[in-house]
């Protein structure tokens, strides 16, 4: 990381940007972190201004991540998740800036019966995934010399709204809980994701990588494990994806299976990602220290 003397992080209000800033700070590095109010990456002039004094490393964590909302506003999703990435990549190429861009398991359709490798064919089935796939295409079309595209999944962390926090808050409020039981993936703790991204940079990695915590689960078992971790005994009713769609007809389609193959990451950095259940324990300790 010593080769990057000026680091910029966009999407500063999000979970991953917070985790990256925390990890860099622990390393004695002070990045510039910009929230959407400080720089909306869909604003081309605002992005141009970021390169008046070009960063040496651009960590793009900005994204429209509300999956169901993207169905109602696909043009906005494409602008933020897609076209803006192309502009950033082109400017990084012009100014010899290393670009790290974060993408998603939703670029896959979930029909494969084994974990998705970085080089597997993509096929998004909802507006959010299609917009993120557009971003991947735009990045490669305008690629700088040094770029890293990291796909991840089921992200949660200390900061912001996320699935475990929602489950805990609902259980503590005594609300009935129903969670989809037939979608499979790998939960990813932002502290581990941030550490993994920086480990790839330390190793000089370039190209496409997958980073999640290891092992797989369903949303239902993720919810049950979360409540167990927090000492809550609320019952959770299982739902099928079809039942959820019937309850929320305007919701986006979700792929049934998007476990990501993270072997390339392990081979590159010389270590595996730890299991998601172990990471969940650290999440609970962190948010309890925060007063959650």
N, C-alpha and C positions, 0 to 999 in steps of 0.2 A: 504493500500500500504506500510505501514511501515515495513511489514515483508520481503519485497524485498529490500535487500541492494545493489544488483548489477543487473541492468536491461540492457538487450541487445536488440536492435532493428535491424533487418535486412531489406533489401529493402529500405535503407536510402534515396535513390534518389526519392522515390515515395511520392504521396500525403498523404497517411495515416501515413507513418513513420514520416513525417514532423509534422502532426497534433498531433500524440502521443507524440513526443518529445516536442512540444510546450505546451501541456497540462501537461506533467510531470514537465517541467521547471516551469510552473506557480505554481505547488505544492511544489517547492523547491527541486525537484529531478533531478539529472543529469544522464540521461541514456547514454550508449554507442550506437551510431548510426552508422551502417556500410552500405555503398553503395555497389552496385554490384562490382565496381572496387576494393573495399577493401575486400569483401568476396562474391565470387560467390557460392551460396549454392549448385550448381550442382557439385562443386569441393569437393569431399569427404575429401581430406586432409585439405582443408581450413576450412571446418566445424569442423573437428576433433580438429583443433588448437583453435577454439573458446572455447573449453571446457578444455584447459590446466589450465585455471583459471575459473571454471564454474560460469555462472550467476545463480542467484536465480530465475530470471524471464526472459524468452525468448519470445519476441514478434516477430513472423515471419510475416513480411509484404512483403517479397521478393516473386515475382511471375512473370511469363511470361503472361502478360495481354493483349497482342495484339491479339485479337480474330481471326482476319482473317489470320494473320501471322502464328498462331498455326496450321492452316490447311495445310500450306506448310512445317512446321517443327514439326510434332507431337512428334518425339523422343525427341527434345529439350524441348518441353512443358512438356512431361512426366518426364524428368529429373529434371526440376526446380520445377514444380507444384506438382509432384507426388513422385518420389523416394527420392528426397532430404528431403521431409517432414518426410519420414520414418526414415531416418538417424538422423535427428534432434530429433525426438520423442524418439528414442532409447537412444541417448546420454542424453536427459533430464531425462529419466527414470533412467539411470545409475548414474547420478549425483544429483538426487532429485531436478531437476529444474522444475518449473512450466512453462508449454508451452501454449502460446496463438497463434493459427493459424487462418488465415483469409481465408475464402472460398467465394463462389459465388452463386448467384441465378441460374447460368447456369448449376448447377448439376441437375436441373429439366428440364423436356421437355416442360413445358408450356401448357400441355393439361388439367390440373385441372381447375375447374371453381370457386375455392375459394382460398384465400391466403394459401400459402404453410407453413405448420407447420414444426418445426425442426425434427419431427419423421416421416414425410411423405417419401414414397419411392422415391428414386432418379432415374433419367434416363437422362443422358446427350446426346445431339444430335449433338454435334460438338467437334472437337479435344480439344479446350480450356476447355470446361466443363468436358470432359472425363479425362483430365489431372488433373483438380482440384478435381474431384471425386476420382481419384487414390490417391491423397494426403490425402483425408479424410480417405480412407481405410487404407493407410499406417500409418496414425496417430493412428487410433484405434488399429491396429495390434501391434504397438510398444509403446502403450500409457504409458506415465509416470503416477505417482500417481495423479498428479494435472495437468489437461489439460482443455482447453477451446477452442472450435471450433466455430467461429463466421462467419455466412454467411451474406453477404450484397449484395447490388445491385446498379447499376447506380451511381457509386461513382464520385464525383467531389470535388475540393477543391482549396485552394489558390495557391498551388504549382503544376507545371506541366501542361501538355496538358490534357484537359478534354472537355466534350461536351459544357457546357455553354460558356467557353472561346472561343472555336472554333466558336460557333454561333455568338458571339459578334464580334470577329475579322473579320469574313466573312461579317457580316452586315456593319461594319464600312468601309470595303474595297469596298462596293458596289457590292458584288458578289451575284448572284441569289442563293436562298436557297430552297432546297427540302428535306423534312424530313419524315421518315416513320411514318404513322399515326395509324397503327393497332397492335402495340406492346405496352403492358401495364406493368408498373412496378412502383417502388417507388424510386425517386431520393434520394441520400444520401450524405449529406454534411460531409466532413471528420472531421470537428471539432466536430460535433455531434456524429459521429461514434467513434472517439477516446474517447470522454467523456463517451459514452455508454460502451465501452470495459473496461475502468478503473472503471466505476460504478459496473460492474459485478464482477471484481476482488475485489473491496471493499466489496461486498456482499458475497464473498466466493463462487461464482458460479463456477460450473464445468459442463462439458458436451457440448452439442450443443445448440447454441442460434442463433436467427435471429435478426439483427439490421439494420433497415433502418429508414429514416424519415417516419412519418405516412402519410396516404392518398396515392392515386394512380393517375397516369396520363399516357398519351402516350408521345412518343418522340416528336411528333409534338406540343402538348400542353406545354411540358417542354421547347421546343425551343421558342414558342411564349411568354411564361411567362418570359423567360430570357430576350428576347429583350424588352419586356414591362418594366421589372425591370430596365434595363439600358437606358430607354428612346429612344429606336430605333424603327423605324416604318417600317422596311423592311418586305415585304410580304414573306410568306413561302408557297411553294406549297406542298400539301400532296402527299405522295407516299404510295402504298401498299408494303408489304414485297416482293411480287412477282415482282413488278416493280423494286424494288431495286436490287433483285437478277438478274434480266435480265440485268440491267445496269452494275452490278459487279458480273459476273458469278463465280468468284473464291472466293467470300466472304463466310463466314461461315453461316450456318443456325442459326437463332435466334429464341428462343421460343416466342410465342405470348403473354403469360401471366406468369409473374414470380413475382407477388406481394408476399412478404414474411409476414407471420403471426408473429407479434412482441409482442404478448400478454405475452408470457413466460418471455420476458425481462422485461416488465412493472410490472409483478407480482413479479419478483425477486428483482428489484431495488426500487420498490415503486413509480415509475413515468412512464408515457408514453414518447415515442419519439415525439418531436414536428412536426407539419406538414411541408412537404417539401417546401411549398410556403413561409413559414415564414423563414426557413433556407436559402432560396435563397436570401432573403433580406440581411441577414448577410454576405453571400458570396459577394454580390455586394459591401457592405460597406468595407469589408476586402480588396478586390482587388483594390478598389479605393484608399484606404489608401496606398496600395503598389505601386500606380502609374500606374495601368493598364488602 
